[in-house]
Amino acid sequence: TNAVLYILDPKNGDLADLGTVMGNVYHTKEEMIDCVNAVYEGMVQRSEEMKRHPNYKTGENYAYLGLPPCFLIFDEYVAFFEMLGTKE
């Protein structure tokens, strides 16, 4: 598959260990913030590009247009929020 996968593990546990065999695995606060921002910006851009695609149809998704899926796996989401300060 051509899926794009991002894994965030703020507790640096088992999922963080996947970083030894694959890319896009993050566990530090700064890395995770950068990843979330990049994935969000990529999704907004992808949505705009999909709407300009000649085969675009309302209600269809990325697969209809032959695009690869993109997944963000966020383990221990609450632990991440505990890492953040009030300004973040």
C-alpha positions in Angstrom: 0.0 0.0 0.0 1.0 3.6 -0.5 -0.5 4.7 2.8 1.2 7.5 4.7 1.4 6.8 8.4 2.4 9.1 11.3 2.6 7.8 14.8 2.8 10.0 17.9 3.6 8.5 21.3 4.0 11.1 24.0 4.9 8.6 26.7 7.7 7.2 24.5 6.3 3.7 24.9 5.9 0.7 22.7 4.7 2.7 19.6 7.7 5.0 19.8 9.9 1.8 19.4 8.5 1.5 15.8 10.8 4.4 15.0 13.6 1.9 14.7 11.9 0.2 11.7 9.9 3.0 10.1 9.8 6.8 9.7 7.3 9.4 10.9 7.3 8.2 14.5 7.5 11.0 17.1 7.6 11.2 20.9 8.9 14.6 21.9 6.6 17.6 22.4 8.2 19.6 19.7 8.2 16.8 17.1 4.6 16.0 17.8 3.5 19.6 17.5 5.4 20.0 14.2 3.9 16.7 12.9 0.3 17.7 13.8 0.8 21.1 12.1 2.3 19.5 9.0 -0.4 16.8 8.8 -3.1 19.5 9.2 -1.6 21.7 6.5 -1.2 18.7 4.2 -4.8 17.7 4.7 -6.1 21.3 3.9 -3.9 21.4 0.8 -5.0 17.9 -0.3 -8.7 18.8 0.1 -8.2 21.8 -2.1 -6.4 19.8 -4.7 -9.1 17.1 -4.6 -11.7 19.7 -5.3 -9.8 20.9 -8.4 -9.3 17.3 -9.7 -11.2 16.7 -13.0 -12.9 13.6 -11.5 -14.0 15.3 -8.3 -17.4 14.4 -7.0 -19.0 15.8 -3.8 -19.2 13.0 -1.2 -16.4 10.9 -2.6 -13.1 10.5 -0.9 -9.4 10.2 -1.6 -9.7 6.6 -2.8 -12.2 7.6 -5.5 -9.5 9.8 -6.9 -6.8 7.2 -6.6 -4.9 9.0 -3.8 -3.2 7.1 -1.0 -4.7 7.1 2.5 -3.0 9.2 5.3 -3.2 8.1 8.9 -2.2 9.9 12.1 -2.1 7.5 15.1 -2.0 9.5 18.3 -1.4 7.3 21.3 -2.1 8.7 24.8 -3.7 11.9 23.5 -4.4 13.0 27.1 -0.7 12.6 28.0 0.2 14.9 25.1 -2.1 17.6 26.5 -0.5 17.2 29.9 2.9 18.0 28.2 1.6 21.3 26.9 1.8 24.6 28.7 -1.0 27.0 28.9 0.4 29.0 25.9 0.4 26.0 23.6 
